[in-house]
Amino acid sequence: MTTIKPAAAARIFPALMAALATLAGEAAAADWPAEVRIATSSYQDNGKVSVRGSALTHRIIEEGWLEAELGKRGVKLAWFPITPGDTGASTNEAFASHRIDFANYGDLPSLTLNAGGIKTQVIVPSGPGSDTYLLVPPDSQDKSILDLKGKRVSLHRGRPWELGFLRLIDSQHLGYGDFKMFNINPQAGASALSAGSVDALYTNGAFLLEEKGVGKIIWSTKDAPLDWKMRAELWGAADFTGKYPELAQLVATAYVKAAYWASQEANREEVIKIGTRNGTPESVVRRGYDDSGVGWKDRWNPLFDDVVYAHYRHTVEFATQKKLVGKKLDPGQLVEPKFLQAALKELKLEGYWTPRSLVAAGR
C-alpha cells in the first residue's frame, strides 16, 4: 500500500480539486442548450426579414452583450421572427412546440397558453402598458360604444386588445351578442372600415389609420383604469428558466440594460428612429410615445410593482369570468421576479425607476 506523504498531498489535492472543478464546469456546460431562442416581431426590410422593429430588440442586437455572454458559455443567440399578423397564436404555437424559450408578447395569449398547460412566466415587465382604440369611419355620427349597439364591429379575437374591448362593453352592460362581430385581423379590419363594410374597428394601432383618414378614434383605454391597458412583457418558458437559470438571467439582464438605454432622454430620438424602421411614419411613432402622458423614463419602467401585480390579478379574474381561458389560473404563478431583481442589483439600477402604485396611477 502506497502512502502519500503530507507534503505530496499538499501539492496533489489542490490540483485534483481544480481538475474536478473544471470537469464539473465542462459537464454543466455540455448540458446547456445549443441556442437560446427569443421570439420577436419581424418586418420586411428590402426584401429580407428583420427582427429589429422593437427598440429593445434592436438595442440588444446592436450592443452585442447578450450574444457575447452566451458565446462565452458555448451557447448561440437565436432570434425567432414572428409576423405581426397573428403574433399571439404564432408565439403560443412556438412555445408549445419548444421552438422558443422567450418571447415579448401580450398578456391574453399568454394566459391562454398557460390555461392549456404550457407554463410560461413574466420575466421582465414592460412599462405601464399600451393603449387600445375604438375607431369609426371619419364621417360617422357614432360617438360611443352605445351608439354601435346592433352594428358591425371588427375585432381580432384572442389578441391582447380583446380584453380592452370586453372591459369596455362590460362596463356598459353589453356583450358580444349586442353587436355583429367580425373576427378578422387588424389589416383586414382597417380595409373593412375604409370600405364601409364594418361600422367600427377595435385595435391597438390607431394613429396611422387616423392620419390616413381611414377612421377616427372615439374611445381609448387612455381614458380607462390603468389595468385595462394592453401589456406585452418578456415571457420565459418555465421549464427553460428552471433548468437554465444562469442563461435566463443573462436574457433578463440584457432586456433591463436595453430598457435603461432606451429610458435615457439622450437616446429618445434614436428610439423614435428605430420605431420607423418597419415603415411607420415618424409622426405616428412620436404620437404613440407622447400620447399617454407617461414620462419618457417611466415608459421603460420594468419593475414588478403594484400596477403589474394588480393587472394580472384583475386580468385573470376577468378572463376566467368571460370564459376567455379554459381554467382559473394563479396570478402569482404567472410572474417570476427574481431575474429582474438580480439584474437591477448587478447593473446598480435598484433606485433608478420608481415603483408605481395604483393610487398614483389613478386607481
N, C-alpha and C positions, 0 to 999 in steps of 0.2 A: 504494500500500500504506500503510495507516494504522499508525503506530507508537504503541503505548501507552507513555506516559511512566512512569517508575518510581513517581512519586507517585500517579498514577491507578491503577496496578496494585496498589499497596498498599491502595487503597480497594476496588477491584473484586474481587480474588481472594478475600479473606476472605468477602465477601458471596456470591460464586459458590459457594465451598465449602460455606457454610452452606445455600444453596439446594439444592445437590446432596445434602447430608446429609438435609435434610428430605424431598426426593423419594425418597431411598432408604428412609427410615423409613416413608413412606407406602406405598411399594411392598411393603415387608415386611409391613406391617400388612394391606394388601389381600390378601395371600396367606394370612393366618390364617383359620381356620375361623370360621363364624358363631357356633358354640357349642363349649363343652367339655362333654361329656356323661358323667355319672358314674352308674353303676348302683348302687342301694342297695335293701335290702329294704324293703317297704312294708306297711302295715296299714290297716284301715278305721277312720276316726275320725269318728263322727257321719255316716256315710254317704259320707264323702269319703276319697279315697286320700291317706295321709300317708306321707312318706318319712323321718320324724323318729324312727324307732324306735331307731336306733343313737345312742349318746351322742356319737360323733364327728361324725356327720352333723348331728345336732341343733345341736351347738356351732358347726359351720361355717356353718350357715344363720343361727343367731342372731347370731353375731358379724358376719357380712356382709363380712369382709375379702376372701375369695376372689372373691365376686361383684363387689366394688368394684374389685379389681385387674384382673380380666378386663375389666370395663367400661371401664377407662382405655385398654384396647387395642382397644376396639370388639368384644369377644367376650362372648357371653352365657354364663351358667352354667345348665346344664340337668340336673336330676335325673331319672334314668330309673328308675321304680319296678319292682321285681321282687317278685312274690308269693312268700311263703315256701314254698309247696307244692313247687316244683321249681326252687329257686334256681340250682343248678349248670347244668342244661340250658338254662334260660331265659337265663342270663347268657352262656353259651357261644354260643348262637344269636345273641344281640345283638352279641357281639364279631365273630362270623363274618360277619354281615351289615353290619358297620361302623356300627351304630346307637349304639354306645357307645365311649368312649375309655378309661374307667377303671371298675373295679369292686372292691368289697371283698367277696371271697367265698373259698370254700375251695380247698384245695390239690389234691385229687384231680380235680375238674372242670377245674381249670386245666391239670393235666398232660395230661388227655385232649384238651383244646383244642390244646395245643402239639404233641402227638403227631399231631394231624390237620393240622398245617401252619399254624395260626394262631398267630403268635408274640406272647406276652404275657410280661411280667416283673414280679416283685415290686418295687414302688417304695418302699413303706413297710411294714415288718413290723408285726405286731400282737401285742405282748406274748408271754407264754410259751406260748400255745395254750390250748385249752379241752378239757374232758373229755367223754368219751362213755361210755354206760352200757348195761349188760345188766340188763333187768328181767324179772321173772316175776310171776305173779299173787300177791296178798298171802298166800293160803293154800297156795302151792306149797311142796313139800318139796325142790325143786331148789336146790342151793347153789353150783353151779359150772357152767362150760360143759361139763364132762364128764358131768354129770347130764342134760344136754339132748341127748345123742347119740341120734339117731333120732327126735327130737321136732320139733315145728313152731316155726320161728323166723322172725319178721318182721324184714326189713332192707330199707331202700330203697337199692337198688343204685345205684352211681355217685355217691352223696353223700359228702362228706368223711369222715363217720364209718365208712364201709365199711372204710377202712384199719385202724381200730382193731379192728374185728371180725375182719378177716383176720389181723391180727397175733396176736390172742388165740387163735383156733383153730389157727393155725400153730404157736404155742408149745406146744400140746398134741398136735401131730402129727395134727390133724384137718383136714378140708376141707369144702367145701360139700356134697359127697356124703354126709357123715355126718349131715346134717340134712334136714328137709323145709322148704325155704326158701320164704318168701312175699315177693316183691318188691313191696311196697306202701309208700305214703308214710307218714310218721310219724303223721299224724292217723288214717288207716285202720288202721295198726298198733296204735295205742293202743285204738281201738274193738275190734279183734280180740282184743287181750289182755283187755280188760274183759269181752268176751262169752265168753271161753274158747275162741275159735276158733284161737288160737295159744298155745303154751306159753311163749314168751319174745319180747321185743322188744329190739332193739338200736338205740339212738337217741342224740341229743345232748341233748334236753330232758327230763330225768327227774324233776326235783324237783316239778314241778307234778303229774305223774302219781302220785307218792308221796303228795302232800298230798291228792289227790282219792281216794286209796285204790284207784287203778286197778292199781298194781303196786308192787313193792319192788325196790330195787337190790341185786343180788348180786355185781356186779363193776363196776369203772370204771377208766379209764385213769389215775385219780389214783394207783393202786397199781402203775402200769406205768412203764417207762422214759419219759423226757420226750419222746422223738421219736415215741411212739405217740399223742400228743395230736393233736387236730384243730386245724389252723391256718387262719385266714382273714386274708388280707393285702390291702393295696391293690395291685391289679394294673393295669398300664397296657399298652395296645396298643403294641407296639414300633414300628410304622410311625408312630404318632402322636407318641410321645415322641422318636423320632429326627428327625422333621420339625419338631416344635414344642417344642424343649427348654425354651424360656422359659415356655411355658404349663404344661408338665409340672412345671416347678419350682414354679410357683405352687400347683398342686394338692398336691404333696408337702409344701410348706411349710405349707399350710393344715391338712393332717392332723397334722403334727407340732405345730403350735400347739394344735390341739384335744386331742391326746394330753397335752400339757403341762398344759393347763387341767384335764383330767379327772384327772390324776395327783395333783393337789394335795388334801390332806386336807380343806381348807376347802370343796371342791366335791363331796365324796363324796355327801352327801345329795341334791344336785341331780342327780348322775349316776344315783343309785338311782331318783329320781323319774322321770327320763327313761325308765328301763327299764320302768316301769309303764304307760307311755302306750299300749301295744298291748294292755292288758288283763291283763297278767301280774301276779299278786298281789305286793305288796311283799315278803312273806315269802320268796317264791320268788326274787325278784331279789336280795335280801340273801344268801340261801343260796348262790346261784350265785357271787356275788362273794367270799364268805367261805370257800367250801368247799376250795379247792385249796391253801391255805396260802401263797399268793403274796402278798407285801406289796402294799398299795394302790398305791404309786408304781410298783413294778416291773410291776404288771399292765398298765400302759400303756406299757411299755418298747418303743420302736420300733427298737432298734438291730439292725443286721446283725451278729450275734455268732456264737460257736461253735454255739450251740443252733440258730439259724436255718439256718446252712450245713449242719450235720450232719443236720437234719431233712430237707432236700431231697435230700441225697446218699442217705440211707437210704430215703426215700420213693420216689425214682426207681428205685433198685435193687429194692426190694420190689415196686413196681407193675409193673415190667418182668418180674420173675420170675414173678409171679402172672398175667401177661398182662392186666392192667387197662388198659394202654396199648398202642397198636399198634406203637410203636418205642421204642428206648432214647433217652432224652433226655440232654443235657449239663446237669447241675445248675447249672453256672456260667452257662449262658445263660438260666436262669430268674430271675436276680436282677440288678438294676441299682442299686447302692448310691449312685451319685454324687448323685442328687437328695436323698436323705436327708442325706448328709454336708454338702451345701451348705445345706440347711435348718437343720441343727443349728448350723452356723457363723453363719449370718445371724441366728438367734434367740438366739445366745450360750448354747446349751444343750449344748455339746460335753462338759461334765463332769457334766451333770445326772443321767443314767442310767448305771448300771454295766453293762458287758458281762457277760453270763452265760457261764460255762464249763460244759462237760459234766461236769467233776469236781464243781463246786459244785452242779450240778443233780442229782447223784447217779448219773451215768453211769459 
